Amino acid sequence: MYFLIIQLFKVEYKEDVLLAMTSCGIQQGSAFEGQNLDKMLEREFPLFTGLIKSDDERERFSMLITSVVDTKKRVQEFVQLLKEADIDITKNNILRVVMIPAEMIMDDKQQWEHPS
């Protein structure tokens, strides 16, 4: 069992990412809107960018998507579905995927379950 975190840096891919997630069985997640830290630093501290600001305001915004997945294979399927949709996350700074092993989860009956 893993806690999946997806940092979506290019929010224009949000629908593609959510569709790929549901297509490979990754559901019951949460999504949070935010700002890219590096873009915040550029705007608030121009010293970091040499006083040159970005024209593309969309780069400021990001999204954090979380879910619980049972296997690494689901996440590999997710990445493969994105590739099949011509979204290659290894070549473009579109998103970052993080998987954290989960020892225990609490189900809807409020009982601790140890995944095997």
Secondary structure, 3 states (H helix, E strand, C coil): CEEEEEEECCHHHHHHHHHHHHHCCCCCCEEEEEECHHHHHHHHCHHHHCCCCCCCHHHHEEEEEEEEECCHHHHHHHHHHHHHCCCCCCCCCCEEEEEEECCCEECCCCCEECCC
